[in-house]
Structure formats: C-alpha cells, structure tokens
Amino acid sequence: MTITFAREEIQQTINMIHKENLDIRTITMGISLLDCSSDDIGKMEKKIYDKITKNAGRLVEVGEQISARYGIPIINKRVSVTPIAIAAAQMNVDEMVRIAKTLNRAAREIGINFVGGFSALVQKGFTSGDLALIDAIPQALSETEFVCSSVNIGTTKAGINMDAVLKMGNVILKSAQLTSDNDGIAAAKLVVFCNAPEDNPFMAGAFHGVGEPDTVINVGVSGPGVVAKVVKKYPEADFSELSNLIKQTAFKITRMGELIARAASKALDVPFGIIDLSLAPTPAIGDSVAEILENMGLERCGTHGTTAALALLNDAVKKGGAMASSHVGGLSGAFIPVSEDAGMVRAVEEGALTLDKLEAMTCVCSVGLDMIALPGDVSAETVSAIIADEAAIGMINKKTTAVRVIPAIGKKAGDRVEFGGLLGGAPVIAVHPYSSKLFVHRGGRIPAPIISLTN
Amino acid sequence: MTMPREESNHAIITVIGRDQIGIIAWVSGRLAEYRVNILDISQTILNEFFTMIMVVDLEPSALKLDVLASTLEQEGDNKGLQVKVQHEDIFKFMHRI
C-alpha cells in the first residue's frame, strides 16, 4: 500500500535537509577491545588493528549507501573503543603512544573521520595504566591525525579527583604546545569530563564503555538550523508555544536519526545502541545554536536571558527527542562549542559572550566549555581551575560537563585561531588574571556531594 | 511503535526549477526506460517555479535507488532543475507515527 504524503510534508523534509542544514552528524560504531589484551605490545597492536578493521571495515561504505538511499547527508563515520587505559592497563607510556598510532592506522585504513577512546576513567584514583595513558596523551595526539582522547576526572557518586584535574591542566597545555604550528589542534582532540556517558557518539569524548556489548551502533543527529528557522518563524509565540514548536521539530529530527540508526544496524549486523539527539552546530551559516537563542529575542547570545533561553531549548529538545526514539542516550541536548558555531564566534568577537557566561550556560546545556581558545600564556593551573569549576557544576547538578579548551600558543585575547573543517575557528577569549595555583595544588579529592537537602 | 517494513521499494522523486517544456516527459521517459513504475504524481507552478512530486515503485526495475538518484540528479542539473530521489521511509518516519 502506498502512503500518500501531503505536498507540504515532502517540501518541509526537503527544505530541512537542503536549506536548513539538517544532517546525521555521525554514525559511530562502538567496539570493545577488552579481548585484545596481551603482555606483548606487538601482539596487542595486531589484535586491536584486526578487530577494528574487521568490525568497522564496511562502516564508511554502508554509511554512504544509506545516505544515498534516503537522500540525507551523513557527515561523519567514526569508531569508539574501550578506554585504552583499561584495555591496555599493563602498558607503559611509550607503549600507550604505539597503541594510539595503531588506532590511527586502523582509522586510516577503513576511512573513518575519527577514532575515540584513548581514554581513562580516574574519578576516584589512578591505576598504573591510567597514569601511563595520561602521560602519553600529548605525544599521542600530536603524532596522530584521527585519534581522540578523553579523561573522566569526576562523577556525582565519586566526587572530583583533584590530582587528575591538576594533571589534565598540564596535559592540555603540553598538547597545545606540541602542536603550536597548527594552533594547538591536539588540544581540540582532548576532552576532560565529569559524569562522562559511556555511549556518546560525538567526538572528542566518545568511548565504548565497559557495560556495552562487543559492538554497537550509536547515531548522533543534528539540526540547529531547523530549530532556528522554526523559532524565527513564530516571533509572537509565548514560551509554552515556543517549547512545543521546538519539541515537534526535535521529534522530527530524531525520527530521522532513528531511521538511519536502524538501517545502519541492520546493514552492518551490529546492535543498535542509542540515538544522541544533540543539536550540534557547524561553522556553516544558519547551523548555529547561538542563532536559535538570538531568534528567541536576544540581541546577542551571551546577554542577560541567554541561560534561560538555553534552558528552555535544551529541555524541549530532550522532550521532543525522547518521544521519537526507542533508545536515547549519549549527551542529548544542545551543544555550545564556540569555534564550531558562527553565532557564538560573533558573540565572542563583539564582547557579548565571555568565559564566565559560557560557564553559566553549561549549567543548563548538555555538555560544557567546548572548543574555546585561551590565551597562549595561560598557566596550567588556570586551565586546571577551569576544569575544576566545570566538574563541580556537573557533579552537583548530576549532569555531564566537559572542558575542551585550546591554549593558543603565542596568541592573546582577541587574536584568532583556525582549526579548519567542522572544528572552525575562533577568537581567543580572556581568562581571569588572578592565580588559582595554591588551590589546585592542594591535591586529593573533592568529596561526593550529599544528594538530599537540595537547595 | 511499528516500524515500516523494509520490503517497500518506493521512492519519492521531487523536481524543482524554472518551468520549461518537457520536464514531465523527460522524467517519465527515463522511468519507463528503467522500468520504474509511477504510483502517484502531482505538479504545480508557483511564481514560474515548477514543482513536481512523484511516488514511484522501483520493484520492477533492475536499477538501485542510489543509481537512479545520481542519474536523475545529474541530468536534472544540466537542465537547471533540482532533482531528488529519496526512499519513502524518510518521509514516513518524519511525518507518520
């Protein structure tokens, strides 16, 4: 039986894809490396390479076939793996770097855009594998192209590991220094989490959690442009109506993700995990989360009212999306990366959006301080203190927060950095000049919070 | 929630562009050549802009949907027409529960 469609429905779908930048941001295949362990680094490299190339060998081809069949762009095909600090816990720093290069080789061989999972979970303390991996991050990221790294330094249940926070400030700075010729690109492939999700398909934070099956397909949808258009179309709508309009739009966007996820899962014979219904902006004009907030009636993103606008947006996206998919997970919400969002970039350039306001916005968005260029003379301790603030927000509010900042070596606030492609470019943002050194050097752990007496 | 069955081989063809003689003749001629059956067709002209939506069945055809899509898109491009061929499930998923 043929289902007939209204002309308006067909037109709407086509407009969403071709005029409003609706796309599937990523199909990410999670692959467990827990069965790749070996005392011998050579054997382990071979096992990892073979497992990834065997399981994800057809990922790009299948992604392209699905994209052609449904006429919707699928921007990225990616792989996430078991945190390497767990899978390769017995390895030393040099061996960790070799494993990163193995991941990079496998990624190149199968033609994917990124491989995530050069990761460690250290919210309560370090194993020897965690320490080796963290020490290996700057070299691993500066000598590979496709590898992404993440370190979880806190959770609501465990508190914040401040020794890890201090370490990560240094690791971020060193990663940027080693790639200073490319505006510190290595730091753009590194994210520090509190409450990291184990099924997130988005980079740089994707890894394949230990509770996941051997392989899994997770799909990240996008579509800030579609939401921005809807919000713009109804300038008179009150907040109840606005929320409903965003929910309906998020529903439609997520349905598309569900369709693609099912098709990919079937074609690859890999179980479907989750849809991540995040609004992920790109540097393209009209594909901006800041534009949505401005269309709600704010002259510039970052002015008073921005946090409230983002809270409404994030919640409506979750409500609409949750109804549209059988399994929602990952980060799911609105992303506010600065360099990847033309509206955010403009707001920073015009002085409307500051680091402090971005921090406030992360209390109600889905992730955290993302793709923010810091002055090159920033101290490791200041970076650590930024991480500590962000982790505290996540820990207390029982949500995921993250920090992906890029110290722009040799540049100062107001200068511009360029990362290229989907990572975009951004003005360097000012940090507070006052020192946090004594604070972050105290060491130890910030205890897990009480979860009653919630005021 | 029931999912659409994979067996359906229906696609939606949309053609948008400046009106000119022979657009429908060209599309339907091509489809007949590839043994693609037309199930439904609707067409309007708005401000000199031609818009056509066609529901087709690729079952009798030996041609894959993606090949049909790239062929028609390329030929349409030469005529100044924007042609899209998409499996119907994308519309079904978005607009029908």
Interface residues (C-beta under 8 A of the other chain):
Chain A: T2 I3 T4 F5 A6 R7 E9 I10 Q11 Q12 T13 I14 H18 Q65 A68 R69 Y70 G71 I72 K252 R255 M256 E258 L259 R262 K266 S326
Chain B: M1 M3 E6 H10 I12 T14 L39 D40 S42 T44 T51 I53 V55 L65 D66 A69 S70 Q82 K84 V85 Q86 H87 E88 D89 I90 F91 K92 F93 M94 H95 R96
